[in-house]
Amino acid sequence: MFRVKLNQPTLHEAIALLFAGPVDLVGTERQVNRHGDRTEVRELAVSTELNAWADWPHLAQVGRLVHTRTQRGATTTEVSYLITSLPPDQASAKQLLQLSRGHWGIENRVHWVRDVTFDEDRCQVRSGAAPQVLAACRNLVIALLRRAGATNIAAALRSYSWNAERAIALVTSP
């Protein structure tokens, strides 16, 4: 499953146009979450109407995801579009909405940690394979700390930085 962004203008416009009018839906799903004073509503509608038209390999469904967030009386709405190679009999709208949410779990657990805790965006290593090697090392550190039970990577890094023996044990333990 992929989000369709503006770098695919023809596909993006076609999906938007499809959902702007009457459309034959193969499924819809609505999910409401409350977190303190914030309420989030996600609504996913999926269709197979563009499958024959779109020049996209293995396209099985297109979808419109409407994400509405209300906090302290202010409401924002974000509309995004997605495509998937999973046909409706293999992935319902409910399952696709769960997959979409799972992606943000990955984003929050790995990419955000790399961006914020490791300040990866400001790294000046840019030549050869070094950027990929550093990214792999960061991912390894995150995985080792998570395996050791760390929920806050920044706090765990500080804790291990003060105890070299403990850090070595983390790397060498089975």
Rosetta blueprint (number, residue, H / E / L):
1 M L
2 F E
3 R E
4 V E
5 K L
6 L L
7 N L
8 Q L
9 P H
10 T H
11 L H
12 H H
13 E H
14 A H
15 I H
16 A H
17 L H
18 L H
19 F H
20 A H
21 G L
22 P L
23 V L
24 D L
25 L E
26 V E
27 G E
28 T E
29 E E
30 R E
31 Q E
32 V E
33 N E
34 R E
35 H E
36 G L
37 D L
38 R E
39 T E
40 E E
41 V E
42 R E
43 E E
44 L E
45 A E
46 V E
47 S E
48 T L
49 E L
50 L L
51 N L
52 A L
53 W L
54 A L
55 D L
56 W L
57 P L
58 H L
59 L L
60 A L
61 Q E
62 V E
63 G E
64 R E
65 L E
66 V E
67 H E
68 T E
69 R E
70 T E
71 Q E
72 R L
73 G L
74 A E
75 T E
76 T E
77 T E
78 E E
79 V E
80 S E
81 Y E
82 L E
83 I E
84 T E
85 S L
86 L L
87 P L
88 P L
89 D L
90 Q L
91 A L
92 S L
93 A H
94 K H
95 Q H
96 L H
97 L H
98 Q H
99 L H
100 S H
101 R H
102 G H
103 H H
104 W H
105 G H
106 I H
107 E H
108 N H
109 R H
110 V H
111 H H
112 W H
113 V H
114 R H
115 D H
116 V H
117 T L
118 F L
119 D L
120 E H
121 D H
122 R H
123 C L
124 Q L
125 V L
126 R L
127 S L
128 G L
129 A L
130 A H
131 P H
132 Q H
133 V H
134 L H
135 A H
136 A H
137 C H
138 R H
139 N H
140 L H
141 V H
142 I H
143 A H
144 L H
145 L H
146 R H
147 R H
148 A L
149 G L
150 A L
151 T L
152 N L
153 I H
154 A H
155 A H
156 A H
157 L H
158 R H
159 S H
160 Y H
161 S H
162 W L
163 N L
164 A H
165 E H
166 R H
167 A H
168 I H
169 A H
170 L H
171 V H
172 T H
173 S L
174 P L
